[in-house]
Amino acid sequence: MTASRCPGCPDGVKHPGKYLCRACWFVLPEAARRLLNRRDSRAYARLRQLRTQLDAGVPLAEIRITA
Ligand SMILES: [Zn+2]
């Protein structure tokens, strides 16, 4: 298994199966973390929301997951 770069910060390392590195993950609002931890049929839609906001430059602490 190889680790890859964290999408949320310049030098964090993201482990397989995780969306972000540990440091970024704990900056996310608790509500967003709870939703992102759910692995159901909407999990991919939530990941898309996270990535879209990261790409748009939304600060981690302000990420909102609605799905
Ligand atoms: Zn990170």
N, CA, C, O and the ligand as a Tripos MOL2 file, in Angstrom:
@<TRIPOS>MOLECULE
protein
  269   267    68     0     0
PROTEIN
NO_CHARGES

@<TRIPOS>ATOM
      1 N           0.8520   -1.1940    0.0000 N.3       1 MET1
      2 CA          0.0000    0.0000    0.0000 C.3       1 MET1
      3 C           0.8860    1.2410    0.0000 C.2       1 MET1
      4 O           1.8380    1.3390    0.7740 O.2       1 MET1
      5 N           0.5680    2.1610   -0.8550 N.am      2 THR2
      6 CA          1.3560    3.3840   -0.8740 C.3       2 THR2
      7 C           0.5110    4.5510   -0.3800 C.2       2 THR2
      8 O          -0.6840    4.6310   -0.6620 O.2       2 THR2
      9 N           1.1320    5.4310    0.3430 N.am      3 ALA3
     10 CA          0.4610    6.6410    0.7950 C.3       3 ALA3
     11 C           0.5400    7.6660   -0.3290 C.2       3 ALA3
     12 O           1.4710    7.6420   -1.1340 O.2       3 ALA3
     13 N          -0.4370    8.5650   -0.3800 N.am      4 SER4
     14 CA         -0.3900    9.5890   -1.4070 C.3       4 SER4
     15 C          -0.5320   10.9610   -0.7620 C.2       4 SER4
     16 O          -0.7820   11.0790    0.4370 O.2       4 SER4
     17 N          -0.3690   11.9840   -1.5750 N.am      5 ARG5
     18 CA         -0.3740   13.3340   -1.0430 C.3       5 ARG5
     19 C          -1.7690   13.7190   -0.5700 C.2       5 ARG5
     20 O          -2.7700   13.3700   -1.1960 O.2       5 ARG5
     21 N          -1.8170   14.4320    0.5240 N.am      6 CYS6
     22 CA         -3.0890   14.9190    1.0640 C.3       6 CYS6
     23 C          -3.6100   16.0620    0.1880 C.2       6 CYS6
     24 O          -2.8550   16.9790   -0.1370 O.2       6 CYS6
     25 N          -4.8920   16.0210   -0.1990 N.am      7 PRO7
     26 CA         -5.4300   17.1130   -1.0250 C.3       7 PRO7
     27 C          -5.6590   18.4020   -0.2440 C.2       7 PRO7
     28 O          -5.9450   19.4380   -0.8450 O.2       7 PRO7
     29 N          -5.5390   18.3620    1.0850 N.am      8 GLY8
     30 CA         -5.8950   19.5200    1.8940 C.3       8 GLY8
     31 C          -4.7270   20.3820    2.3300 C.2       8 GLY8
     32 O          -4.9450   21.4770    2.8490 O.2       8 GLY8
     33 N          -3.4930   19.9300    2.1390 N.am      9 CYS9
     34 CA         -2.3380   20.7080    2.5860 C.3       9 CYS9
     35 C          -1.1420   20.3660    1.7020 C.2       9 CYS9
     36 O          -1.1470   19.3510    1.0060 O.2       9 CYS9
     37 N          -0.1210   21.2150    1.7340 N.am     10 PRO10
     38 CA          0.9990   21.0270    0.7950 C.3      10 PRO10
     39 C           1.8440   19.7800    1.0610 C.2      10 PRO10
     40 O           2.3470   19.1820    0.1100 O.2      10 PRO10
     41 N           2.0150   19.3690    2.3090 N.am     11 ASP11
     42 CA          2.9550   18.2690    2.5120 C.3      11 ASP11
     43 C           2.4440   17.1490    3.4070 C.2      11 ASP11
     44 O           3.2290   16.3460    3.9130 O.2      11 ASP11
     45 N           1.1500   17.0940    3.6010 N.am     12 GLY12
     46 CA          0.5890   15.9990    4.3770 C.3      12 GLY12
     47 C           0.5640   14.7110    3.5740 C.2      12 GLY12
     48 O           0.5260   14.7340    2.3440 O.2      12 GLY12
     49 N           0.5860   13.5930    4.2770 N.am     13 VAL13
     50 CA          0.5200   12.2880    3.6230 C.3      13 VAL13
     51 C          -0.7980   11.6190    3.9920 C.2      13 VAL13
     52 O          -1.1440   11.4750    5.1640 O.2      13 VAL13
     53 N          -1.5060   11.2250    2.9710 N.am     14 LYS14
     54 CA         -2.8220   10.6170    3.1250 C.3      14 LYS14
     55 C          -2.6700    9.1080    2.9670 C.2      14 LYS14
     56 O          -2.0430    8.6400    2.0170 O.2      14 LYS14
     57 N          -3.2340    8.3610    3.8830 N.am     15 HIS15
     58 CA         -3.1160    6.9110    3.7950 C.3      15 HIS15
     59 C          -4.2800    6.3260    3.0080 C.2      15 HIS15
     60 O          -5.3540    6.9230    2.9400 O.2      15 HIS15
     61 N          -4.0650    5.1640    2.4180 N.am     16 PRO16
     62 CA         -5.1140    4.5510    1.5960 C.3      16 PRO16
     63 C          -6.4050    4.3960    2.3950 C.2      16 PRO16
     64 O          -6.3780    3.9850    3.5550 O.2      16 PRO16
     65 N          -7.5200    4.7210    1.7760 N.am     17 GLY17
     66 CA         -8.8060    4.5890    2.4530 C.3      17 GLY17
     67 C          -9.2100    5.8230    3.2280 C.2      17 GLY17
     68 O         -10.3360    5.9020    3.7190 O.2      17 GLY17
     69 N          -8.2920    6.8110    3.3500 N.am     18 LYS18
     70 CA         -8.6150    8.0580    4.0380 C.3      18 LYS18
     71 C          -8.7760    9.1560    3.0040 C.2      18 LYS18
     72 O          -8.2220    9.0850    1.9080 O.2      18 LYS18
     73 N          -9.5560   10.1890    3.3760 N.am     19 TYR19
     74 CA         -9.7770   11.2980    2.4590 C.3      19 TYR19
     75 C          -8.7000   12.3670    2.5980 C.2      19 TYR19
     76 O          -8.3760   13.0610    1.6340 O.2      19 TYR19
     77 N          -8.1450   12.4950    3.8050 N.am     20 LEU20
     78 CA         -7.1970   13.5690    4.1110 C.3      20 LEU20
     79 C          -6.1360   13.0360    5.0650 C.2      20 LEU20
     80 O          -6.2950   11.9510    5.6230 O.2      20 LEU20
     81 N          -5.0480   13.7940    5.2580 N.am     21 CYS21
     82 CA         -4.0870   13.4050    6.2830 C.3      21 CYS21
     83 C          -4.7160   13.6490    7.6590 C.2      21 CYS21
     84 O          -5.7250   14.3450    7.7750 O.2      21 CYS21
     85 N          -4.1220   13.0810    8.6710 N.am     22 ARG22
     86 CA         -4.6700   13.1670   10.0170 C.3      22 ARG22
     87 C          -4.8230   14.6120   10.4990 C.2      22 ARG22
     88 O          -5.8260   14.9610   11.1200 O.2      22 ARG22
     89 N          -3.8320   15.4380   10.2110 N.am     23 ALA23
     90 CA         -3.8800   16.8280   10.6690 C.3      23 ALA23
     91 C          -5.0680   17.5600   10.0480 C.2      23 ALA23
     92 O          -5.7930   18.2690   10.7450 O.2      23 ALA23
     93 N          -5.2690   17.3900    8.7380 N.am     24 CYS24
     94 CA         -6.3890   18.0580    8.0670 C.3      24 CYS24
     95 C          -7.7200   17.5030    8.5480 C.2      24 CYS24
     96 O          -8.6710   18.2510    8.7770 O.2      24 CYS24
     97 N          -7.7780   16.1910    8.6990 N.am     25 TRP25
     98 CA         -9.0340   15.5390    9.0860 C.3      25 TRP25
     99 C          -9.6110   16.1610   10.3550 C.2      25 TRP25
    100 O         -10.8170   16.3920   10.4440 O.2      25 TRP25
    101 N          -8.7520   16.4310   11.3320 N.am     26 PHE26
    102 CA         -9.2480   16.9310   12.6160 C.3      26 PHE26
    103 C          -9.5050   18.4340   12.6040 C.2      26 PHE26
    104 O          -9.9460   18.9970   13.6060 O.2      26 PHE26
    105 N          -9.2310   19.0860   11.4710 N.am     27 VAL27
    106 CA         -9.6200   20.4870   11.3240 C.3      27 VAL27
    107 C         -11.0410   20.5890   10.7600 C.2      27 VAL27
    108 O         -11.7140   21.6030   10.9460 O.2      27 VAL27
    109 N         -11.4860   19.5540   10.0830 N.am     28 LEU28
    110 CA        -12.8420   19.5710    9.5110 C.3      28 LEU28
    111 C         -13.8780   19.7250   10.6290 C.2      28 LEU28
    112 O         -13.6730   19.2280   11.7360 O.2      28 LEU28
    113 N         -14.9890   20.4120   10.3420 N.am     29 PRO29
    114 CA        -16.0640   20.4660   11.3460 C.3      29 PRO29
    115 C         -16.5200   19.0540   11.7060 C.2      29 PRO29
    116 O         -16.5030   18.1500   10.8690 O.2      29 PRO29
    117 N         -16.9220   18.8820   12.9470 N.am     30 GLU30
    118 CA        -17.3120   17.5580   13.4220 C.3      30 GLU30
    119 C         -18.4470   16.9800   12.5850 C.2      30 GLU30
    120 O         -18.4610   15.7820   12.3040 O.2      30 GLU30
    121 N         -19.3960   17.8180   12.1840 N.am     31 ALA31
    122 CA        -20.5350   17.3310   11.3890 C.3      31 ALA31
    123 C         -20.0560   16.7790   10.0450 C.2      31 ALA31
    124 O         -20.5660   15.7660    9.5660 O.2      31 ALA31
    125 N         -19.0780   17.4500    9.4460 N.am     32 ALA32
    126 CA        -18.5530   16.9820    8.1640 C.3      32 ALA32
    127 C         -17.8200   15.6560    8.3410 C.2      32 ALA32
    128 O         -17.9520   14.7550    7.5130 O.2      32 ALA32
    129 N         -17.0490   15.5370    9.4190 N.am     33 ARG33
    130 CA        -16.3330   14.2790    9.6680 C.3      33 ARG33
    131 C         -17.3030   13.1200    9.8560 C.2      33 ARG33
    132 O         -17.0870   12.0190    9.3500 O.2      33 ARG33
    133 N         -18.3790   13.3910   10.5940 N.am     34 ARG34
    134 CA        -19.3430   12.3320   10.8640 C.3      34 ARG34
    135 C         -19.9590   11.8220    9.5540 C.2      34 ARG34
    136 O         -20.1080   10.6160    9.3550 O.2      34 ARG34
    137 N         -20.3140   12.7580    8.6670 N.am     35 LEU35
    138 CA        -20.9040   12.3460    7.3970 C.3      35 LEU35
    139 C         -19.8850   11.6260    6.5230 C.2      35 LEU35
    140 O         -20.2060   10.6260    5.8800 O.2      35 LEU35
    141 N         -18.6680   12.1310    6.5010 N.am     36 LEU36
    142 CA        -17.6430   11.5080    5.6520 C.3      36 LEU36
    143 C         -17.2670   10.1200    6.1610 C.2      36 LEU36
    144 O         -16.8060    9.2870    5.3800 O.2      36 LEU36
    145 N         -17.4480    9.8600    7.4200 N.am     37 ASN37
    146 CA        -17.1380    8.5390    7.9780 C.3      37 ASN37
    147 C         -18.1730    7.4950    7.6100 C.2      37 ASN37
    148 O         -17.9130    6.2960    7.7100 O.2      37 ASN37
    149 N         -19.3410    7.9410    7.1870 N.am     38 ARG38
    150 CA        -20.4060    7.0060    6.8210 C.3      38 ARG38
    151 C         -20.0810    6.3550    5.4860 C.2      38 ARG38
    152 O         -19.8440    7.0550    4.5010 O.2      38 ARG38
    153 N         -20.0660    5.0470    5.4370 N.am     39 ARG39
    154 CA        -19.7710    4.3760    4.1680 C.3      39 ARG39
    155 C         -21.0480    3.7460    3.6580 C.2      39 ARG39
    156 O         -21.3480    2.5900    3.9570 O.2      39 ARG39
    157 N         -21.8010    4.5180    2.8840 N.am     40 ASP40
    158 CA        -23.0140    3.9800    2.2960 C.3      40 ASP40
    159 C         -23.0570    4.4030    0.8320 C.2      40 ASP40
    160 O         -22.0350    4.7880    0.2640 O.2      40 ASP40
    161 N         -24.2390    4.3320    0.2220 N.am     41 SER41
    162 CA        -24.3200    4.6080   -1.2120 C.3      41 SER41
    163 C         -24.0480    6.0770   -1.5390 C.2      41 SER41
    164 O         -23.8100    6.4120   -2.6990 O.2      41 SER41
    165 N         -24.0780    6.9600   -0.5320 N.am     42 ARG42
    166 CA        -23.8030    8.3740   -0.8060 C.3      42 ARG42
    167 C         -22.3600    8.7530   -0.5180 C.2      42 ARG42
    168 O         -21.9920    9.9190   -0.6540 O.2      42 ARG42
    169 N         -21.5490    7.8050   -0.1280 N.am     43 ALA43
    170 CA        -20.1760    8.1180    0.2720 C.3      43 ALA43
    171 C         -19.4080    8.8200   -0.8500 C.2      43 ALA43
    172 O         -18.6480    9.7570   -0.6030 O.2      43 ALA43
    173 N         -19.6150    8.3560   -2.0800 N.am     44 TYR44
    174 CA        -18.8720    8.9670   -3.1800 C.3      44 TYR44
    175 C         -19.3330   10.4070   -3.4090 C.2      44 TYR44
    176 O         -18.5180   11.2800   -3.7090 O.2      44 TYR44
    177 N         -20.6410   10.6590   -3.2690 N.am     45 ALA45
    178 CA        -21.1640   12.0190   -3.4300 C.3      45 ALA45
    179 C         -20.5530   12.9510   -2.3830 C.2      45 ALA45
    180 O         -20.2490   14.1080   -2.6750 O.2      45 ALA45
    181 N         -20.3760   12.4390   -1.1620 N.am     46 ARG46
    182 CA        -19.7720   13.2630   -0.1030 C.3      46 ARG46
    183 C         -18.3040   13.5540   -0.4040 C.2      46 ARG46
    184 O         -17.8250   14.6680   -0.1910 O.2      46 ARG46
    185 N         -17.6040   12.5480   -0.8970 N.am     47 LEU47
    186 CA        -16.2020   12.7700   -1.2590 C.3      47 LEU47
    187 C         -16.1110   13.8290   -2.3590 C.2      47 LEU47
    188 O         -15.2180   14.6770   -2.3400 O.2      47 LEU47
    189 N         -17.0410   13.7740   -3.3150 N.am     48 ARG48
    190 CA        -17.0610   14.7870   -4.3790 C.3      48 ARG48
    191 C         -17.2440   16.1730   -3.7850 C.2      48 ARG48
    192 O         -16.5710   17.1160   -4.2020 O.2      48 ARG48
    193 N         -18.1490   16.3140   -2.8110 N.am     49 GLN49
    194 CA        -18.3770   17.6120   -2.1660 C.3      49 GLN49
    195 C         -17.1110   18.1180   -1.4970 C.2      49 GLN49
    196 O         -16.7530   19.2900   -1.6130 O.2      49 GLN49
    197 N         -16.4380   17.2120   -0.7950 N.am     50 LEU50
    198 CA        -15.1910   17.5820   -0.1190 C.3      50 LEU50
    199 C         -14.1550   18.0640   -1.1340 C.2      50 LEU50
    200 O         -13.5580   19.1270   -0.9640 O.2      50 LEU50
    201 N         -13.9500   17.2800   -2.1830 N.am     51 ARG51
    202 CA        -12.9310   17.6260   -3.1780 C.3      51 ARG51
    203 C         -13.2570   18.9220   -3.9000 C.2      51 ARG51
    204 O         -12.3640   19.7240   -4.1680 O.2      51 ARG51
    205 N         -14.5520   19.1380   -4.2220 N.am     52 THR52
    206 CA        -14.9490   20.3600   -4.9090 C.3      52 THR52
    207 C         -14.6190   21.5810   -4.0510 C.2      52 THR52
    208 O         -14.1170   22.5850   -4.5580 O.2      52 THR52
    209 N         -14.9010   21.4920   -2.7570 N.am     53 GLN53
    210 CA        -14.6350   22.6240   -1.8750 C.3      53 GLN53
    211 C         -13.1390   22.8380   -1.6780 C.2      53 GLN53
    212 O         -12.6770   23.9780   -1.6220 O.2      53 GLN53
    213 N         -12.3850   21.7530   -1.5730 N.am     54 LEU54
    214 CA        -10.9290   21.8900   -1.4490 C.3      54 LEU54
    215 C         -10.3630   22.5570   -2.6990 C.2      54 LEU54
    216 O          -9.5120   23.4420   -2.6060 O.2      54 LEU54
    217 N         -10.8350   22.1310   -3.8630 N.am     55 ASP55
    218 CA        -10.3630   22.7110   -5.1210 C.3      55 ASP55
    219 C         -10.7070   24.1880   -5.2120 C.2      55 ASP55
    220 O          -9.9720   24.9670   -5.8190 O.2      55 ASP55
    221 N         -11.8400   24.5780   -4.6000 N.am     56 ALA56
    222 CA        -12.2760   25.9710   -4.6420 C.3      56 ALA56
    223 C         -11.5760   26.8230   -3.5850 C.2      56 ALA56
    224 O         -11.7890   28.0340   -3.5250 O.2      56 ALA56
    225 N         -10.7410   26.2000   -2.7520 N.am     57 GLY57
    226 CA        -10.0040   26.9470   -1.7520 C.3      57 GLY57
    227 C         -10.7680   27.2120   -0.4640 C.2      57 GLY57
    228 O         -10.3880   28.0890    0.3120 O.2      57 GLY57
    229 N         -11.8380   26.4680   -0.2300 N.am     58 VAL58
    230 CA        -12.5790   26.6140    1.0250 C.3      58 VAL58
    231 C         -11.7020   26.1110    2.1770 C.2      58 VAL58
    232 O         -11.1670   25.0050    2.1000 O.2      58 VAL58
    233 N         -11.5440   26.9160    3.2580 N.am     59 PRO59
    234 CA        -10.7410   26.4520    4.3980 C.3      59 PRO59
    235 C         -11.3390   25.1810    5.0020 C.2      59 PRO59
    236 O         -12.5580   25.0170    5.0460 O.2      59 PRO59
    237 N         -10.4710   24.2910    5.4620 N.am     60 LEU60
    238 CA        -10.9250   23.0060    6.0150 C.3      60 LEU60
    239 C         -11.9770   23.1820    7.0960 C.2      60 LEU60
    240 O         -12.9400   22.4180    7.1600 O.2      60 LEU60
    241 N         -11.7990   24.1830    7.9440 N.am     61 ALA61
    242 CA        -12.7130   24.3850    9.0660 C.3      61 ALA61
    243 C         -14.0880   24.8510    8.6010 C.2      61 ALA61
    244 O         -15.0340   24.8760    9.3880 O.2      61 ALA61
    245 N         -14.2030   25.2230    7.3150 N.am     62 GLU62
    246 CA        -15.4870   25.7280    6.8000 C.3      62 GLU62
    247 C         -16.1200   24.7770    5.7930 C.2      62 GLU62
    248 O         -17.1220   25.1220    5.1660 O.2      62 GLU62
    249 N         -15.5600   23.6020    5.6310 N.am     63 ILE63
    250 CA        -16.1200   22.6140    4.6900 C.3      63 ILE63
    251 C         -17.4850   22.1570    5.2030 C.2      63 ILE63
    252 O         -17.6510   21.8140    6.3740 O.2      63 ILE63
    253 N         -18.4460   22.1660    4.2950 N.am     64 ARG64
    254 CA        -19.8040   21.7170    4.6470 C.3      64 ARG64
    255 C         -20.1680   20.5330    3.7660 C.2      64 ARG64
    256 O         -20.0880   20.6100    2.5400 O.2      64 ARG64
    257 N         -20.5660   19.4440    4.3970 N.am     65 ILE65
    258 CA        -21.0150   18.2590    3.6630 C.3      65 ILE65
    259 C         -22.5110   18.1400    3.8820 C.2      65 ILE65
    260 O         -22.9740   18.0940    5.0220 O.2      65 ILE65
    261 N         -23.2640   18.0890    2.8040 N.am     66 THR66
    262 CA        -24.7150   18.1210    2.9460 C.3      66 THR66
    263 C         -25.4060   16.8240    2.5520 C.2      66 THR66
    264 O         -26.5700   16.6110    2.8890 O.2      66 THR66
    265 N         -24.6900   15.9560    1.8370 N.am     67 ALA67
    266 CA        -25.3580   14.7480    1.3340 C.3      67 ALA67
    267 C         -25.5490   13.7190    2.4380 C.2      67 ALA67
    268 O         -26.0940   12.6430    2.1920 O.2      67 ALA67
    269 ZN         -3.4370   17.3950    4.9540 Zn       68 ZN68
@<TRIPOS>BOND
     1     1     2 1
     2     2     3 1
     3     3     4 2
     4     3     5 am
     5     5     6 1
     6     6     7 1
     7     7     8 2
     8     7     9 am
     9     9    10 1
    10    10    11 1
    11    11    12 2
    12    11    13 am
    13    13    14 1
    14    14    15 1
    15    15    16 2
    16    15    17 am
    17    17    18 1
    18    18    19 1
    19    19    20 2
    20    19    21 am
    21    21    22 1
    22    22    23 1
    23    23    24 2
    24    23    25 am
    25    25    26 1
    26    26    27 1
    27    27    28 2
    28    27    29 am
    29    29    30 1
    30    30    31 1
    31    31    32 2
    32    31    33 am
    33    33    34 1
    34    34    35 1
    35    35    36 2
    36    35    37 am
    37    37    38 1
    38    38    39 1
    39    39    40 2
    40    39    41 am
    41    41    42 1
    42    42    43 1
    43    43    44 2
    44    43    45 am
    45    45    46 1
    46    46    47 1
    47    47    48 2
    48    47    49 am
    49    49    50 1
    50    50    51 1
    51    51    52 2
    52    51    53 am
    53    53    54 1
    54    54    55 1
    55    55    56 2
    56    55    57 am
    57    57    58 1
    58    58    59 1
    59    59    60 2
    60    59    61 am
    61    61    62 1
    62    62    63 1
    63    63    64 2
    64    63    65 am
    65    65    66 1
    66    66    67 1
    67    67    68 2
    68    67    69 am
    69    69    70 1
    70    70    71 1
    71    71    72 2
    72    71    73 am
    73    73    74 1
    74    74    75 1
    75    75    76 2
    76    75    77 am
    77    77    78 1
    78    78    79 1
    79    79    80 2
    80    79    81 am
    81    81    82 1
    82    82    83 1
    83    83    84 2
    84    83    85 am
    85    85    86 1
    86    86    87 1
    87    87    88 2
    88    87    89 am
    89    89    90 1
    90    90    91 1
    91    91    92 2
    92    91    93 am
    93    93    94 1
    94    94    95 1
    95    95    96 2
    96    95    97 am
    97    97    98 1
    98    98    99 1
    99    99   100 2
   100    99   101 am
   101   101   102 1
   102   102   103 1
   103   103   104 2
   104   103   105 am
   105   105   106 1
   106   106   107 1
   107   107   108 2
   108   107   109 am
   109   109   110 1
   110   110   111 1
   111   111   112 2
   112   111   113 am
   113   113   114 1
   114   114   115 1
   115   115   116 2
   116   115   117 am
   117   117   118 1
   118   118   119 1
   119   119   120 2
   120   119   121 am
   121   121   122 1
   122   122   123 1
   123   123   124 2
   124   123   125 am
   125   125   126 1
   126   126   127 1
   127   127   128 2
   128   127   129 am
   129   129   130 1
   130   130   131 1
   131   131   132 2
   132   131   133 am
   133   133   134 1
   134   134   135 1
   135   135   136 2
   136   135   137 am
   137   137   138 1
   138   138   139 1
   139   139   140 2
   140   139   141 am
   141   141   142 1
   142   142   143 1
   143   143   144 2
   144   143   145 am
   145   145   146 1
   146   146   147 1
   147   147   148 2
   148   147   149 am
   149   149   150 1
   150   150   151 1
   151   151   152 2
   152   151   153 am
   153   153   154 1
   154   154   155 1
   155   155   156 2
   156   155   157 am
   157   157   158 1
   158   158   159 1
   159   159   160 2
   160   159   161 am
   161   161   162 1
   162   162   163 1
   163   163   164 2
   164   163   165 am
   165   165   166 1
   166   166   167 1
   167   167   168 2
   168   167   169 am
   169   169   170 1
   170   170   171 1
   171   171   172 2
   172   171   173 am
   173   173   174 1
   174   174   175 1
   175   175   176 2
   176   175   177 am
   177   177   178 1
   178   178   179 1
   179   179   180 2
   180   179   181 am
   181   181   182 1
   182   182   183 1
   183   183   184 2
   184   183   185 am
   185   185   186 1
   186   186   187 1
   187   187   188 2
   188   187   189 am
   189   189   190 1
   190   190   191 1
   191   191   192 2
   192   191   193 am
   193   193   194 1
   194   194   195 1
   195   195   196 2
   196   195   197 am
   197   197   198 1
   198   198   199 1
   199   199   200 2
   200   199   201 am
   201   201   202 1
   202   202   203 1
   203   203   204 2
   204   203   205 am
   205   205   206 1
   206   206   207 1
   207   207   208 2
   208   207   209 am
   209   209   210 1
   210   210   211 1
   211   211   212 2
   212   211   213 am
   213   213   214 1
   214   214   215 1
   215   215   216 2
   216   215   217 am
   217   217   218 1
   218   218   219 1
   219   219   220 2
   220   219   221 am
   221   221   222 1
   222   222   223 1
   223   223   224 2
   224   223   225 am
   225   225   226 1
   226   226   227 1
   227   227   228 2
   228   227   229 am
   229   229   230 1
   230   230   231 1
   231   231   232 2
   232   231   233 am
   233   233   234 1
   234   234   235 1
   235   235   236 2
   236   235   237 am
   237   237   238 1
   238   238   239 1
   239   239   240 2
   240   239   241 am
   241   241   242 1
   242   242   243 1
   243   243   244 2
   244   243   245 am
   245   245   246 1
   246   246   247 1
   247   247   248 2
   248   247   249 am
   249   249   250 1
   250   250   251 1
   251   251   252 2
   252   251   253 am
   253   253   254 1
   254   254   255 1
   255   255   256 2
   256   255   257 am
   257   257   258 1
   258   258   259 1
   259   259   260 2
   260   259   261 am
   261   261   262 1
   262   262   263 1
   263   263   264 2
   264   263   265 am
   265   265   266 1
   266   266   267 1
   267   267   268 2
@<TRIPOS>SUBSTRUCTURE
     1 MET1         2 RESIDUE 1 A MET
     2 THR2         6 RESIDUE 1 A THR
     3 ALA3        10 RESIDUE 1 A ALA
     4 SER4        14 RESIDUE 1 A SER
     5 ARG5        18 RESIDUE 1 A ARG
     6 CYS6        22 RESIDUE 1 A CYS
     7 PRO7        26 RESIDUE 1 A PRO
     8 GLY8        30 RESIDUE 1 A GLY
     9 CYS9        34 RESIDUE 1 A CYS
    10 PRO10       38 RESIDUE 1 A PRO
    11 ASP11       42 RESIDUE 1 A ASP
    12 GLY12       46 RESIDUE 1 A GLY
    13 VAL13       50 RESIDUE 1 A VAL
    14 LYS14       54 RESIDUE 1 A LYS
    15 HIS15       58 RESIDUE 1 A HIS
    16 PRO16       62 RESIDUE 1 A PRO
    17 GLY17       66 RESIDUE 1 A GLY
    18 LYS18       70 RESIDUE 1 A LYS
    19 TYR19       74 RESIDUE 1 A TYR
    20 LEU20       78 RESIDUE 1 A LEU
    21 CYS21       82 RESIDUE 1 A CYS
    22 ARG22       86 RESIDUE 1 A ARG
    23 ALA23       90 RESIDUE 1 A ALA
    24 CYS24       94 RESIDUE 1 A CYS
    25 TRP25       98 RESIDUE 1 A TRP
    26 PHE26      102 RESIDUE 1 A PHE
    27 VAL27      106 RESIDUE 1 A VAL
    28 LEU28      110 RESIDUE 1 A LEU
    29 PRO29      114 RESIDUE 1 A PRO
    30 GLU30      118 RESIDUE 1 A GLU
    31 ALA31      122 RESIDUE 1 A ALA
    32 ALA32      126 RESIDUE 1 A ALA
    33 ARG33      130 RESIDUE 1 A ARG
    34 ARG34      134 RESIDUE 1 A ARG
    35 LEU35      138 RESIDUE 1 A LEU
    36 LEU36      142 RESIDUE 1 A LEU
    37 ASN37      146 RESIDUE 1 A ASN
    38 ARG38      150 RESIDUE 1 A ARG
    39 ARG39      154 RESIDUE 1 A ARG
    40 ASP40      158 RESIDUE 1 A ASP
    41 SER41      162 RESIDUE 1 A SER
    42 ARG42      166 RESIDUE 1 A ARG
    43 ALA43      170 RESIDUE 1 A ALA
    44 TYR44      174 RESIDUE 1 A TYR
    45 ALA45      178 RESIDUE 1 A ALA
    46 ARG46      182 RESIDUE 1 A ARG
    47 LEU47      186 RESIDUE 1 A LEU
    48 ARG48      190 RESIDUE 1 A ARG
    49 GLN49      194 RESIDUE 1 A GLN
    50 LEU50      198 RESIDUE 1 A LEU
    51 ARG51      202 RESIDUE 1 A ARG
    52 THR52      206 RESIDUE 1 A THR
    53 GLN53      210 RESIDUE 1 A GLN
    54 LEU54      214 RESIDUE 1 A LEU
    55 ASP55      218 RESIDUE 1 A ASP
    56 ALA56      222 RESIDUE 1 A ALA
    57 GLY57      226 RESIDUE 1 A GLY
    58 VAL58      230 RESIDUE 1 A VAL
    59 PRO59      234 RESIDUE 1 A PRO
    60 LEU60      238 RESIDUE 1 A LEU
    61 ALA61      242 RESIDUE 1 A ALA
    62 GLU62      246 RESIDUE 1 A GLU
    63 ILE63      250 RESIDUE 1 A ILE
    64 ARG64      254 RESIDUE 1 A ARG
    65 ILE65      258 RESIDUE 1 A ILE
    66 THR66      262 RESIDUE 1 A THR
    67 ALA67      266 RESIDUE 1 A ALA
    68 ZN68       269 GROUP 0 **** ****
